[in-house]
Amino acid sequence: IAISSATIDEVGVGGGETFHAKSSRIRYVSPYGHLNSWKLDGVLAKSNDDVRQEVFVMQLITYYDRIFRQDKIDVWIHPYRIVSTSKTTGLIQLIPDAMSIDGLKKLDNYPGSLKAYFKMNYDYDTPSNDNEGLNHPLSAYFPANTSIPYMNAIHAYLSSMAAYSVVSYLLAIKDRHNGNIMIDSIGHVIHIDFGFVFGLGGFSMIIYTYDIYI
């Protein structure tokens, strides 16, 4: 499914500044902004924690992502970079335009459910025209003239949920809760924090269905 970059540029999770806008703003004032190699990225410095296990888990997630792509399976997963700098410190790449579902639900303008959130943010009340709606790959699963941004967002949610459900099962990832599951501006869910995997430690809180319904 092709998703317009305008969604990334204009819709920030929680109404904040998007990463694209921030990058453009900082590049404009940077003395090196004219260079083609200029790029903005963000990292989280983590201390008093051994992130080597998370590095290994992310290598496996990257491997699964490669398999999904090679076999052309219509799912989505987001590998990100983790660097272990010592036994107790590390650097974790920030995920742009995303926030935890826990943080999302604490926003003042949160409408009460993820279903309502998707409808509010992805033009559910703006119907597509006949040609757009009928030609959309997911049109058979939605009411007639459902908006294109809404169908794209639901597809993003479902395709990422499917991928992470499989990976979480295979790696026995535990400690799954709304603080360890993020949602981005497109609608994807993204799992983070892999301190309890392979059946070791913690407890399992798998919340895969949430409250999204087509």
Helices and strands as residue ranges (DSSP letters): H 5-10, G 13-15, H 19-29, E 43-47, H 52-70, E 82-84, E 89-93, E 98-100, H 101-105, H 114-121, H 130-135, G 139-141, H 148-171, E 181-184, E 189-191
